[in-house]
Amino acid sequence: MSAKIIDGKKVADLTIANLRKDVEQWVERGNRRPFLKVVQVGNDPASSAYIGSKTNACKKVGIDTDTTHLPDTVSAKDLKKSIIQFNNDDSIDGILVQLPLPSHLSSHDVIESIDYRKDVDGFHPMNIGRLSVDQPTFKSCTPAGILELFNYYSIPVKSKHAVVVGASNIVGSPMAVMLSRENNTGKATTTICHKFTRDLTTHTISADILIVAAGHPNLIKAEMVKEGAVVIDVGINRVADETSERGYKLVGDCDFDAIREKASWITPVPGGVGPMTVAMLMKNTLLAAKKSIYPD
Ligand code: L34
């Protein structure tokens, strides 16, 4: 079998085109354009690249945005002061603090200081908690984007065995919650694997849907994948590549070429999950502007 490609770039572009219409309608009705505030601490090149994709998407959708740059030496107190100022600013609908943060800062504390009504990343405990009990919430963008891909390609989730590799707060953990809830996008039997999992292959080989968000190039090899599985590769690793202009290339966590011969569906890297993350951020920012999740 040769897997069909899940074209995240295409679905993200479609999503963005639809959101653009929604934003224009919202503005035509006399509302202010949605506004996204991005906070970047330090100048990690990967973070700068992702923020670039986000601000570019804002332009396409018609969302206003700007980025506040803080030095990587910023104190927790000063960072919190800025966030509180953005919380209290009625012209700001969404706030995103790009992760990772320098090690002297606690991402938990920083995330909790964001007003959950402006937490368009869906990382605040209020939003994560509401996700866990099926209440309206800002859904974390990467897992929400993956569910959009399943929906677009009519890939069934109900009653499947979904295996999530990686238990991070931003991808693996909310992904497992979404897949396992008894709602329209879930109803899967879900296993979550992480660095303490013994014999990873025992689990991955039984996955109908395998979602890999571990951040290790080549972690998942073809012999770890069941024939006909749906494979979603969330990894985005920069590996040295002298033939490329940038000096590196992006690879996922899966051995794409070999797994492609075995899976039924597979996401490429780049052009798979990454662009969907950005599209879902646009969706959440519009929801925040409309106060759809948390009405006044
Ligand atoms: N606060 N921090 C916060 N929110 C997030 O949702 C993120 N994440 C992750 C890192 N830190 C964060 C992102 O935005 C990862 N991430 C992200 C966003 C976009 C892309 C990848 C990761 C993306 O657009 N990827 C493109 C390739 C981009 C390139 O060439 O570098 C792709 O096609 O996969």
Residues whose N, C-alpha, C, O or C-beta is under 5 A from the ligand:
A	BS01	L34	A49 Y50 S53 V97 Q98 L99 P100 D121 C141 P270 G271 G272 G274 P275 T277
